[in-house]
Amino acid sequence: MLERSRLKRRSNAVLHQEFQSDKDHSASPATPSLIDNELFAALVTERAAKLLWLARLLAEHSPQPISLSRPLIVDLLSQALQTEELLDSYGARNNHYWHRFRSLVAAIKLFADVTYELLHIHHCLPTYRLLAIDRDFPGATARCLKITHKVLVRTARWLLTHAIDLGLTVPAMACWTENYSERLPSGRLAHDRSARRMESAAETATRLATAYLNLAARSELLTTVEKVQPKDYPSCFPDPISEDNLRYLKVGFHCLQSLYDTYVSETEIESLDDDLPTLRGHISIVFRLLEIATYLVHYHERHLNPHTGDSALRRKPVIAPKTLLSILMSYAIAFAGQYLAYGRSLCHTMLKRYAEIGRIEVPVPSYRGFHVRPSTLVARIVQHYGSEVSMELEGQAYDAGTPMDIFRANEKINAHKRRWLVAEIASLPLSQKTLSEGEVRAALLDIIVRLAEQGKLVVYQQPLQLAEEFSQDGLLLETVVKEIARLQATGQVDTKTELTIAFVGDKRVLKDLELLANAGYGEDYFGNNIALPKELAYLRR
């Protein structure tokens, strides 16, 4: 990756210098002149000579495919990049005579990039220490390499044919004598540098695992392929799969890889926890697969998609749409999703091992206790980290990772509210004499208004749907308590208490649970949805 980045920067600088020296081919920006096709063909012949030679090398060895090597692909990529930039500098993309030649050069560049990533995976896979999955990833990588080799050979042939039609001179095979063989002796260099020291293994490992989990929560589109039949792959574009979405994820995993290399690589911590190098492997393989996916989606959107692609280029694509979608979906995205899931499980294991147990007390949800929304949000936080967290209320423990178990706490919450309600109503001056039904109804409404004014009762519905009849037997206290309990059960009113619950478990999880509680569990007193803190953004996905 670093080698290719340097290559691109260097070629940019070279192109800039050479283009500045060729001022006879350009005019002032305000009044650009047109360059003669013969003159431009001579310029392209000179500047694209090495690319055309490489195309000839690929085309003439295609009956018995040459063994693709990274030196060959890097050279091909370099030459295609420089030629494409030259063509773009003169507007070849919008020129009827040159646009096809330019598109073939761009295709060579893109599929050279894809091939380089596949070769990198092929050579580096043993060093990634990946968890075993139930599919043949090395075999799938080899099959994709065969396909991209055929694409490069086909594109090279078409490029040569088009070059001749344009009047370009194709260099003879004897012009260069490059050695593209990649003979790699077995073994590794001695690991004899002293390790860097870090203060806390637990803190570093948990920081990295938490960052991975947060990024994984934003990567749900990688599970798309598991839900879609191959015939329906085209329906996945542009939602959820687009170049923009994949680039966003790719950058995230690249940053995560950098985070690991900054804080973990070559440290004592890395040698103390075998799971860390494995996690690094999962970060890297997902990043590489996303790199491939981004290139392929770019080609699909620009060249193959009937809604966004260039119609002239779709008539004769260098790769069939079905083949490209198969590599993109069944290889790049499918395996990225699978390795992402295994990495998530690994992070859960690591966080459990480094868990520092704590306890917090927070208020119960103000709107109807632990109904569906707050119960689900609490459980999703716990599940996100994969830790064991319990919720405690009046001596009863509940599994905070299970929404239905949290929901059971409402039995105790509502019982507590009823007891509190009885005490509050009993403290009010109530008539002890027998009242008519109309007087009972008036007294009930008066009590509700008083409790609401004191902030002890929340009224959700106006007007209240009171019972059609009230029993005149018994005390007014019993009648009022019974009716308010009914209104509460039907969601028309609710009591506001200072009841709290406790969460016990990993402090990292408790921190997010406290943020959730302080944000009203995602709703206000009337059950309306409210924004959560940015730290809990993963809950909204």
Sequence and secondary structure as in RCSB ss.txt:
>XXXX:A:sequence
MLERSRLKRRSNAVLHQEFQSDKDHSASPATPSLIDNELFAALVTERAAKLLWLARLLAEHSPQPISLSRPLIVD
LLSQALQTEELLDSYGARNNHYWHRFRSLVAAIKLFADVTYELLHIHHCLPTYRLLAIDRDFPGATARCLKITHK
VLVRTARWLLTHAIDLGLTVPAMACWTENYSERLPSGRLAHDRSARRMESAAETATRLATAYLNLAARSELLTTV
EKVQPKDYPSCFPDPISEDNLRYLKVGFHCLQSLYDTYVSETEIESLDDDLPTLRGHISIVFRLLEIATYLVHYH
ERHLNPHTGDSALRRKPVIAPKTLLSILMSYAIAFAGQYLAYGRSLCHTMLKRYAEIGRIEVPVPSYRGFHVRPS
TLVARIVQHYGSEVSMELEGQAYDAGTPMDIFRANEKINAHKRRWLVAEIASLPLSQKTLSEGEVRAALLDIIVR
LAEQGKLVVYQQPLQLAEEFSQDGLLLETVVKEIARLQATGQVDTKTELTIAFVGDKRVLKDLELLANAGYGEDY
FGNNIALPKELAYLRR
>XXXX:A:secstr
 HHHHHHHHHHHHHHHHHHHH GGG   TTS     HHHHHHHHHHHTHHHHHHHHHHHHTTTS     HHHHHH
HHHHHHHHHHHHHHTTGGG TTTHHHHHHHHHHHHHHHHHHHHHHHHHHGGGS     SS HHHHHHHHHHHHHH
HHHHHHHHHHHHHHHTT     GGG          S      S  B  S HHHHHHHHHHHHHHHHHT GGGGGG
GGS GGGGGGGTTTT  HHHHHHHHHHHHHHHHHHHHHTTTBHHHHH THHHHHHHHHHHHHHHHHHHHHHHHHI
IIII TTTS HHHHTS SS HHHHHIIIIIIIIHHHHHHHHHHHHHHHHHHHHT  EEEEEEE  TTTSS HHHH
HHHHHHHHHHT   EEEETTEEEETT HHHHHTHHHHHHHHHHHHHHHHHHTS    S   HHHHHHHHHHHHHH
HHHTTSEEE SSS    S    SS HHHHHHHHHHHHHHTTSEEE    EEEEEEEHHHHHHHHHHHHTGGGB T
T  B    GGGGGGG 
